Amino acid sequence: MSGMEAVRKIVETEAQAKRIIEDAKSRAQEVLESASAEAQRVRQTALSRAEQEKARILKEAREKAEADARSSDEETNALLANYKKLFENRKEVAVKKAVELILGG
């Protein structure tokens, strides 16, 4: 191989190496863009699922709070009815005793 052929071979090899490097850079950029897009899709999916889960948890909490409030209202109303009945009974007894004292005295 003559000196000229060696130089030409070196130049060809360098040109081929540059093409390989450019191809590799291009493929690396494509992979990076693809991975970035996939990461964005995964992130959006995760956020969407988290929002749905948050909405579900809040709905369940609200429903439980409403049920607890209804139960508490029912319990309070039952207690009030019992106290009213007890008051009416005691009032009736007190009136009878007062009438007996007035009439008996």
N, CA, C and O atoms as CSV, one atom per row, in Angstrom:
chain,resi,resn,atom,element,x,y,z
A,1,MET,N,N,0.844,-1.165,0.000
A,1,MET,CA,C,0.000,0.000,0.000
A,1,MET,C,C,0.888,1.225,0.000
A,1,MET,O,O,1.768,1.385,0.846
A,2,SER,N,N,0.632,2.086,-0.975
A,2,SER,CA,C,1.451,3.295,-1.085
A,2,SER,C,C,0.976,4.318,-0.061
A,2,SER,O,O,-0.078,4.170,0.558
A,3,GLY,N,N,1.773,5.342,0.093
A,3,GLY,CA,C,1.455,6.408,1.032
A,3,GLY,C,C,0.155,7.096,0.674
A,3,GLY,O,O,-0.626,7.463,1.551
A,4,MET,N,N,-0.078,7.271,-0.636
A,4,MET,CA,C,-1.293,7.925,-1.103
A,4,MET,C,C,-2.523,7.081,-0.773
A,4,MET,O,O,-3.557,7.590,-0.341
A,5,GLU,N,N,-2.374,5.766,-0.993
A,5,GLU,CA,C,-3.473,4.864,-0.683
A,5,GLU,C,C,-3.748,4.837,0.816
A,5,GLU,O,O,-4.904,4.762,1.234
A,6,ALA,N,N,-2.714,4.898,1.611
A,6,ALA,CA,C,-2.861,4.894,3.065
A,6,ALA,C,C,-3.605,6.139,3.515
A,6,ALA,O,O,-4.488,6.070,4.370
A,7,VAL,N,N,-3.239,7.300,2.926
A,7,VAL,CA,C,-3.902,8.562,3.275
A,7,VAL,C,C,-5.376,8.484,2.873
A,7,VAL,O,O,-6.267,8.848,3.641
A,8,ARG,N,N,-5.614,7.990,1.629
A,8,ARG,CA,C,-6.993,7.867,1.157
A,8,ARG,C,C,-7.780,6.926,2.083
A,8,ARG,O,O,-8.932,7.214,2.409
A,9,LYS,N,N,-7.191,5.834,2.500
A,9,LYS,CA,C,-7.848,4.874,3.391
A,9,LYS,C,C,-8.157,5.524,4.737
A,9,LYS,O,O,-9.223,5.302,5.311
A,10,ILE,N,N,-7.215,6.330,5.238
A,10,ILE,CA,C,-7.419,7.039,6.511
A,10,ILE,C,C,-8.572,8.027,6.384
A,10,ILE,O,O,-9.425,8.120,7.267
A,11,VAL,N,N,-8.586,8.765,5.272
A,11,VAL,CA,C,-9.649,9.757,5.036
A,11,VAL,C,C,-10.996,9.042,4.938
A,11,VAL,O,O,-11.983,9.502,5.512
A,12,GLU,N,N,-11.046,7.924,4.218
A,12,GLU,CA,C,-12.287,7.163,4.093
A,12,GLU,C,C,-12.745,6.628,5.448
A,12,GLU,O,O,-13.928,6.668,5.786
A,13,THR,N,N,-11.775,6.129,6.210
A,13,THR,CA,C,-12.094,5.590,7.538
A,13,THR,C,C,-12.617,6.695,8.449
A,13,THR,O,O,-13.578,6.485,9.190
A,14,GLU,N,N,-11.991,7.871,8.400
A,14,GLU,CA,C,-12.445,9.005,9.202
A,14,GLU,C,C,-13.856,9.431,8.791
A,14,GLU,O,O,-14.696,9.728,9.641
A,15,ALA,N,N,-14.106,9.457,7.474
A,15,ALA,CA,C,-15.433,9.830,6.981
A,15,ALA,C,C,-16.466,8.804,7.447
A,15,ALA,O,O,-17.564,9.162,7.872
A,16,GLN,N,N,-16.103,7.540,7.364
A,16,GLN,CA,C,-17.007,6.480,7.814
A,16,GLN,C,C,-17.255,6.601,9.323
A,16,GLN,O,O,-18.381,6.421,9.787
A,17,ALA,N,N,-16.204,6.905,10.081
A,17,ALA,CA,C,-16.343,7.067,11.529
A,17,ALA,C,C,-17.262,8.241,11.849
A,17,ALA,O,O,-18.072,8.157,12.772
A,18,LYS,N,N,-17.144,9.353,11.083
A,18,LYS,CA,C,-18.015,10.509,11.302
A,18,LYS,C,C,-19.477,10.145,11.027
A,18,LYS,O,O,-20.372,10.544,11.772
A,19,ARG,N,N,-19.712,9.379,9.947
A,19,ARG,CA,C,-21.079,8.952,9.628
A,19,ARG,C,C,-21.638,8.070,10.745
A,19,ARG,O,O,-22.792,8.214,11.149
A,20,ILE,N,N,-20.804,7.161,11.232
A,20,ILE,CA,C,-21.228,6.275,12.316
A,20,ILE,C,C,-21.576,7.086,13.561
A,20,ILE,O,O,-22.582,6.840,14.226
A,21,ILE,N,N,-20.713,8.061,13.857
A,21,ILE,CA,C,-20.946,8.916,15.029
A,21,ILE,C,C,-22.220,9.729,14.850
A,21,ILE,O,O,-23.013,9.838,15.785
A,22,GLU,N,N,-22.433,10.300,13.672
A,22,GLU,CA,C,-23.642,11.078,13.411
A,22,GLU,C,C,-24.891,10.203,13.502
A,22,GLU,O,O,-25.906,10.613,14.066
A,23,ASP,N,N,-24.808,8.993,12.943
A,23,ASP,CA,C,-25.927,8.054,13.044
A,23,ASP,C,C,-26.223,7.715,14.505
A,23,ASP,O,O,-27.379,7.671,14.925
A,24,ALA,N,N,-25.173,7.482,15.255
A,24,ALA,CA,C,-25.332,7.144,16.670
A,24,ALA,C,C,-25.956,8.311,17.429
A,24,ALA,O,O,-26.835,8.115,18.269
A,25,LYS,N,N,-25.491,9.545,17.123
A,25,LYS,CA,C,-26.064,10.732,17.772
A,25,LYS,C,C,-27.542,10.864,17.421
A,25,LYS,O,O,-28.373,11.158,18.280
A,26,SER,N,N,-27.853,10.643,16.154
A,26,SER,CA,C,-29.235,10.749,15.699
A,26,SER,C,C,-30.110,9.710,16.389
A,26,SER,O,O,-31.198,10.031,16.866
A,27,ARG,N,N,-29.640,8.467,16.445
A,27,ARG,CA,C,-30.401,7.412,17.121
A,27,ARG,C,C,-30.523,7.693,18.615
A,27,ARG,O,O,-31.567,7.445,19.218
A,28,ALA,N,N,-29.463,8.204,19.199
A,28,ALA,CA,C,-29.507,8.531,20.626
A,28,ALA,C,C,-30.542,9.631,20.882
A,28,ALA,O,O,-31.281,9.579,21.865
A,29,GLN,N,N,-30.589,10.620,19.995
A,29,GLN,CA,C,-31.573,11.692,20.134
A,29,GLN,C,C,-32.994,11.133,19.995
A,29,GLN,O,O,-33.888,11.518,20.749
A,30,GLU,N,N,-33.200,10.239,19.044
A,30,GLU,CA,C,-34.512,9.623,18.864
A,30,GLU,C,C,-34.927,8.827,20.103
A,30,GLU,O,O,-36.070,8.901,20.553
A,31,VAL,N,N,-33.968,8.063,20.645
A,31,VAL,CA,C,-34.244,7.278,21.850
A,31,VAL,C,C,-34.588,8.211,23.008
A,31,VAL,O,O,-35.529,7.960,23.760
A,32,LEU,N,N,-33.818,9.287,23.143
A,32,LEU,CA,C,-34.056,10.256,24.209
A,32,LEU,C,C,-35.443,10.879,24.076
A,32,LEU,O,O,-36.172,10.982,25.063
A,33,GLU,N,N,-35.812,11.292,22.868
A,33,GLU,CA,C,-37.129,11.890,22.642
A,33,GLU,C,C,-38.245,10.889,22.913
A,33,GLU,O,O,-39.266,11.229,23.511
A,34,SER,N,N,-38.041,9.662,22.471
A,34,SER,CA,C,-39.030,8.603,22.699
A,34,SER,C,C,-39.185,8.327,24.201
A,34,SER,O,O,-40.300,8.201,24.707
A,35,ALA,N,N,-38.062,8.236,24.895
A,35,ALA,CA,C,-38.104,7.981,26.338
A,35,ALA,C,C,-38.769,9.142,27.071
A,35,ALA,O,O,-39.526,8.932,28.019
A,36,SER,N,N,-38.487,10.358,26.632
A,36,SER,CA,C,-39.092,11.529,27.248
A,36,SER,C,C,-40.606,11.531,27.034
A,36,SER,O,O,-41.366,11.822,27.958
A,37,ALA,N,N,-41.038,11.207,25.822
A,37,ALA,CA,C,-42.469,11.142,25.525
A,37,ALA,C,C,-43.134,10.043,26.347
A,37,ALA,O,O,-44.228,10.235,26.879
A,38,GLU,N,N,-42.473,8.896,26.450
A,38,GLU,CA,C,-43.024,7.787,27.244
A,38,GLU,C,C,-43.105,8.175,28.719
A,38,GLU,O,O,-44.093,7.874,29.389
A,39,ALA,N,N,-42.077,8.838,29.219
A,39,ALA,CA,C,-42.087,9.284,30.614
A,39,ALA,C,C,-43.232,10.261,30.856
A,39,ALA,O,O,-43.887,10.212,31.897
A,40,GLN,N,N,-43.470,11.142,29.900
A,40,GLN,CA,C,-44.576,12.099,30.019
A,40,GLN,C,C,-45.916,11.357,30.041
A,40,GLN,O,O,-46.799,11.694,30.831
A,41,ARG,N,N,-46.070,10.346,29.173
A,41,ARG,CA,C,-47.312,9.563,29.155
A,41,ARG,C,C,-47.512,8.835,30.488
A,41,ARG,O,O,-48.613,8.813,31.036
A,42,VAL,N,N,-46.436,8.245,30.994
A,42,VAL,CA,C,-46.518,7.536,32.275
A,42,VAL,C,C,-46.883,8.512,33.389
A,42,VAL,O,O,-47.711,8.204,34.246
A,43,ARG,N,N,-46.265,9.681,33.371
A,43,ARG,CA,C,-46.549,10.703,34.389
A,43,ARG,C,C,-48.016,11.122,34.326
A,43,ARG,O,O,-48.680,11.219,35.358
A,44,GLN,N,N,-48.523,11.370,33.118
A,44,GLN,CA,C,-49.919,11.778,32.956
A,44,GLN,C,C,-50.864,10.679,33.441
A,44,GLN,O,O,-51.874,10.955,34.089
A,45,THR,N,N,-50.524,9.435,33.118
A,45,THR,CA,C,-51.351,8.312,33.565
A,45,THR,C,C,-51.359,8.233,35.089
A,45,THR,O,O,-52.408,8.039,35.703
A,46,ALA,N,N,-50.195,8.384,35.686
A,46,ALA,CA,C,-50.098,8.334,37.152
A,46,ALA,C,C,-50.886,9.476,37.782
A,46,ALA,O,O,-51.596,9.272,38.767
A,47,LEU,N,N,-50.763,10.677,37.221
A,47,LEU,CA,C,-51.508,11.819,37.748
A,47,LEU,C,C,-53.014,11.600,37.617
A,47,LEU,O,O,-53.779,11.897,38.535
A,48,SER,N,N,-53.421,11.085,36.479
A,48,SER,CA,C,-54.839,10.821,36.259
A,48,SER,C,C,-55.364,9.804,37.265
A,48,SER,O,O,-56.431,9.990,37.850
A,49,ARG,N,N,-54.611,8.738,37.461
A,49,ARG,CA,C,-55.028,7.722,38.431
A,49,ARG,C,C,-55.064,8.294,39.844
A,49,ARG,O,O,-55.967,7.987,40.622
A,50,ALA,N,N,-54.083,9.121,40.172
A,50,ALA,CA,C,-54.046,9.735,41.501
A,50,ALA,C,C,-55.253,10.650,41.702
A,50,ALA,O,O,-55.850,10.661,42.779
A,51,GLU,N,N,-55.613,11.413,40.678
A,51,GLU,CA,C,-56.793,12.288,40.766
A,51,GLU,C,C,-58.064,11.465,40.951
A,51,GLU,O,O,-58.932,11.826,41.746
A,52,GLN,N,N,-58.171,10.360,40.216
A,52,GLN,CA,C,-59.340,9.489,40.351
A,52,GLN,C,C,-59.410,8.893,41.756
A,52,GLN,O,O,-60.481,8.827,42.359
A,53,GLU,N,N,-58.276,8.466,42.262
A,53,GLU,CA,C,-58.227,7.890,43.613
A,53,GLU,C,C,-58.585,8.949,44.657
A,53,GLU,O,O,-59.309,8.670,45.613
A,54,LYS,N,N,-58.075,10.152,44.466
A,54,LYS,CA,C,-58.390,11.258,45.375
A,54,LYS,C,C,-59.888,11.525,45.370
A,54,LYS,O,O,-60.496,11.682,46.428
A,55,ALA,N,N,-60.483,11.578,44.185
A,55,ALA,CA,C,-61.918,11.825,44.069
A,55,ALA,C,C,-62.710,10.706,44.751
A,55,ALA,O,O,-63.705,10.966,45.428
A,56,ARG,N,N,-62.263,9.459,44.566
A,56,ARG,CA,C,-62.946,8.326,45.184
A,56,ARG,C,C,-62.874,8.414,46.710
A,56,ARG,O,O,-63.873,8.214,47.401
A,57,ILE,N,N,-61.686,8.715,47.222
A,57,ILE,CA,C,-61.496,8.808,48.673
A,57,ILE,C,C,-62.346,9.943,49.251
A,57,ILE,O,O,-62.986,9.780,50.290
A,58,LEU,N,N,-62.348,11.092,48.570
A,58,LEU,CA,C,-63.150,12.223,49.051
A,58,LEU,C,C,-64.643,11.901,49.028
A,58,LEU,O,O,-65.377,12.266,49.946
A,59,LYS,N,N,-65.089,11.214,47.971
A,59,LYS,CA,C,-66.499,10.835,47.879
A,59,LYS,C,C,-66.874,9.896,49.021
A,59,LYS,O,O,-67.902,10.078,49.674
A,60,GLU,N,N,-66.026,8.884,49.257
A,60,GLU,CA,C,-66.293,7.946,50.344
A,60,GLU,C,C,-66.305,8.654,51.700
A,60,GLU,O,O,-67.155,8.371,52.545
A,61,ALA,N,N,-65.367,9.570,51.902
A,61,ALA,CA,C,-65.311,10.314,53.169
A,61,ALA,C,C,-66.560,11.169,53.350
A,61,ALA,O,O,-67.124,11.234,54.442
A,62,ARG,N,N,-66.992,11.832,52.255
A,62,ARG,CA,C,-68.192,12.664,52.329
A,62,ARG,C,C,-69.425,11.806,52.636
A,62,ARG,O,O,-70.251,12.167,53.475
A,63,GLU,N,N,-69.535,10.664,51.943
A,63,GLU,CA,C,-70.674,9.783,52.175
A,63,GLU,C,C,-70.697,9.256,53.603
A,63,GLU,O,O,-71.758,9.161,54.220
A,64,LYS,N,N,-69.517,8.913,54.128
A,64,LYS,CA,C,-69.449,8.428,55.511
A,64,LYS,C,C,-69.815,9.538,56.489
A,64,LYS,O,O,-70.541,9.312,57.457
A,65,ALA,N,N,-69.304,10.744,56.226
A,65,ALA,CA,C,-69.622,11.870,57.110
A,65,ALA,C,C,-71.123,12.159,57.097
A,65,ALA,O,O,-71.718,12.434,58.139
A,66,GLU,N,N,-71.732,12.095,55.905
A,66,GLU,CA,C,-73.181,12.330,55.814
A,66,GLU,C,C,-73.958,11.242,56.551
A,66,GLU,O,O,-74.932,11.532,57.246
A,67,ALA,N,N,-73.527,9.988,56.398
A,67,ALA,CA,C,-74.188,8.888,57.092
A,67,ALA,C,C,-74.033,9.035,58.610
A,67,ALA,O,O,-74.980,8.804,59.361
A,68,ASP,N,N,-72.833,9.420,59.051
A,68,ASP,CA,C,-72.600,9.633,60.478
A,68,ASP,C,C,-73.472,10.771,61.000
A,68,ASP,O,O,-74.019,10.688,62.100
A,69,ALA,N,N,-73.599,11.828,60.210
A,69,ALA,CA,C,-74.431,12.965,60.621
A,69,ALA,C,C,-75.899,12.551,60.720
A,69,ALA,O,O,-76.587,12.928,61.668
A,70,ARG,N,N,-76.381,11.777,59.741
A,70,ARG,CA,C,-77.774,11.298,59.798
A,70,ARG,C,C,-77.997,10.427,61.033
A,70,ARG,O,O,-79.004,10.549,61.731
A,71,SER,N,N,-77.033,9.552,61.278
A,71,SER,CA,C,-77.140,8.668,62.439
A,71,SER,C,C,-77.156,9.486,63.732
A,71,SER,O,O,-77.935,9.208,64.644
A,72,SER,N,N,-76.304,10.476,63.798
A,72,SER,CA,C,-76.246,11.340,64.979
A,72,SER,C,C,-77.554,12.110,65.148
A,72,SER,O,O,-78.061,12.254,66.260
A,73,ASP,N,N,-78.100,12.610,64.022
A,73,ASP,CA,C,-79.392,13.317,64.088
A,73,ASP,C,C,-80.492,12.398,64.606
A,73,ASP,O,O,-81.303,12.802,65.439
A,74,GLU,N,N,-80.518,11.155,64.108
A,74,GLU,CA,C,-81.529,10.195,64.550
A,74,GLU,C,C,-81.382,9.900,66.034
A,74,GLU,O,O,-82.370,9.820,66.765
A,75,GLU,N,N,-80.143,9.740,66.470
A,75,GLU,CA,C,-79.887,9.466,67.879
A,75,GLU,C,C,-80.313,10.654,68.741
A,75,GLU,O,O,-80.931,10.481,69.792
A,76,THR,N,N,-79.978,11.852,68.286
A,76,THR,CA,C,-80.353,13.062,69.023
A,76,THR,C,C,-81.873,13.195,69.091
A,76,THR,O,O,-82.424,13.511,70.145
A,77,ASN,N,N,-82.545,12.955,67.972
A,77,ASN,CA,C,-84.013,13.050,67.958
A,77,ASN,C,C,-84.637,12.018,68.894
A,77,ASN,O,O,-85.615,12.314,69.581
A,78,ALA,N,N,-84.079,10.819,68.922
A,78,ALA,CA,C,-84.591,9.787,69.822
A,78,ALA,C,C,-84.390,10.205,71.280
A,78,ALA,O,O,-85.286,10.020,72.104
A,79,LEU,N,N,-83.225,10.764,71.604
A,79,LEU,CA,C,-82.980,11.240,72.972
A,79,LEU,C,C,-83.935,12.364,73.343
A,79,LEU,O,O,-84.470,12.388,74.451
A,80,LEU,N,N,-84.148,13.288,72.426
A,80,LEU,CA,C,-85.076,14.387,72.696
A,80,LEU,C,C,-86.497,13.873,72.926
A,80,LEU,O,O,-87.196,14.357,73.817
A,81,ALA,N,N,-86.919,12.909,72.138
A,81,ALA,CA,C,-88.251,12.334,72.309
A,81,ALA,C,C,-88.360,11.655,73.677
A,81,ALA,O,O,-89.382,11.769,74.353
A,82,ASN,N,N,-87.303,10.951,74.077
A,82,ASN,CA,C,-87.324,10.298,75.395
A,82,ASN,C,C,-87.372,11.321,76.527
A,82,ASN,O,O,-88.110,11.155,77.498
A,83,TYR,N,N,-86.566,12.393,76.387
A,83,TYR,CA,C,-86.567,13.439,77.415
A,83,TYR,C,C,-87.930,14.129,77.486
A,83,TYR,O,O,-88.403,14.459,78.573
A,84,LYS,N,N,-88.552,14.344,76.348
A,84,LYS,CA,C,-89.865,14.999,76.319
A,84,LYS,C,C,-90.904,14.106,77.006
A,84,LYS,O,O,-91.724,14.575,77.795
A,85,LYS,N,N,-90.846,12.794,76.684
A,85,LYS,CA,C,-91.780,11.858,77.298
A,85,LYS,C,C,-91.584,11.821,78.814
A,85,LYS,O,O,-92.552,11.829,79.574
A,86,LEU,N,N,-90.319,11.782,79.244
A,86,LEU,CA,C,-90.004,11.776,80.675
A,86,LEU,C,C,-90.495,13.060,81.336
A,86,LEU,O,O,-91.061,13.026,82.429
A,87,PHE,N,N,-90.277,14.189,80.668
A,87,PHE,CA,C,-90.736,15.483,81.197
A,87,PHE,C,C,-92.257,15.490,81.336
A,87,PHE,O,O,-92.789,15.920,82.360
A,88,GLU,N,N,-92.961,15.009,80.293
A,88,GLU,CA,C,-94.426,14.993,80.337
A,88,GLU,C,C,-94.913,14.109,81.478
A,88,GLU,O,O,-95.851,14.474,82.186
A,89,ASN,N,N,-94.283,12.944,81.663
A,89,ASN,CA,C,-94.671,12.035,82.758
A,89,ASN,C,C,-94.455,12.687,84.108
A,89,ASN,O,O,-95.318,12.608,84.983
A,90,ARG,N,N,-93.308,13.331,84.286
A,90,ARG,CA,C,-93.008,13.980,85.573
A,90,ARG,C,C,-93.919,15.182,85.803
A,90,ARG,O,O,-94.325,15.458,86.932
A,91,LYS,N,N,-94.230,15.881,84.742
A,91,LYS,CA,C,-95.137,17.034,84.845
A,91,LYS,C,C,-96.513,16.552,85.282
A,91,LYS,O,O,-97.153,17.163,86.137
A,92,GLU,N,N,-96.959,15.456,84.691
A,92,GLU,CA,C,-98.263,14.905,85.051
A,92,GLU,C,C,-98.294,14.482,86.520
A,92,GLU,O,O,-99.264,14.741,87.232
A,93,VAL,N,N,-97.216,13.825,86.962
A,93,VAL,CA,C,-97.125,13.408,88.366
A,93,VAL,C,C,-97.112,14.634,89.273
A,93,VAL,O,O,-97.772,14.638,90.311
A,94,ALA,N,N,-96.370,15.672,88.897
A,94,ALA,CA,C,-96.275,16.885,89.710
A,94,ALA,C,C,-97.640,17.570,89.808
A,94,ALA,O,O,-98.026,18.040,90.879
A,95,VAL,N,N,-98.362,17.624,88.703
A,95,VAL,CA,C,-99.693,18.258,88.716
A,95,VAL,C,C,-100.629,17.460,89.621
A,95,VAL,O,O,-101.374,18.053,90.402
A,96,LYS,N,N,-100.608,16.143,89.536
A,96,LYS,CA,C,-101.466,15.310,90.388
A,96,LYS,C,C,-101.156,15.540,91.857
A,96,LYS,O,O,-102.064,15.657,92.680
A,97,LYS,N,N,-99.849,15.605,92.188
A,97,LYS,CA,C,-99.471,15.832,93.584
A,97,LYS,C,C,-99.916,17.213,94.055
A,97,LYS,O,O,-100.364,17.380,95.189
A,98,ALA,N,N,-99.788,18.200,93.171
A,98,ALA,CA,C,-100.207,19.558,93.541
A,98,ALA,C,C,-101.705,19.591,93.777
A,98,ALA,O,O,-102.171,20.214,94.731
A,99,VAL,N,N,-102.470,18.924,92.911
A,99,VAL,CA,C,-103.927,18.884,93.083
A,99,VAL,C,C,-104.277,18.164,94.386
A,99,VAL,O,O,-105.159,18.609,95.121
A,100,GLU,N,N,-103.594,17.062,94.675
A,100,GLU,CA,C,-103.847,16.331,95.922
A,100,GLU,C,C,-103.549,17.196,97.137
A,100,GLU,O,O,-104.306,17.195,98.108
A,101,LEU,N,N,-102.444,17.934,97.083
A,101,LEU,CA,C,-102.082,18.810,98.213
A,101,LEU,C,C,-103.097,19.914,98.408
A,101,LEU,O,O,-103.450,20.269,99.533
A,102,ILE,N,N,-103.570,20.461,97.268
A,102,ILE,CA,C,-104.518,21.572,97.349
A,102,ILE,C,C,-105.878,21.040,97.863
A,102,ILE,O,O,-106.481,21.634,98.756
A,103,LEU,N,N,-106.331,19.958,97.310
A,103,LEU,CA,C,-107.605,19.388,97.686
A,103,LEU,C,C,-107.560,18.708,99.041
A,103,LEU,O,O,-108.528,18.733,99.801
A,104,GLY,N,N,-106.440,18.114,99.323
A,104,GLY,CA,C,-106.307,17.385,100.581
A,104,GLY,C,C,-106.020,18.317,101.745
A,104,GLY,O,O,-106.249,17.959,102.901
A,105,GLY,N,N,-105.531,19.486,101.456
A,105,GLY,CA,C,-105.075,20.376,102.506
A,105,GLY,C,C,-106.070,21.286,102.994
A,105,GLY,O,O,-105.790,22.086,103.886
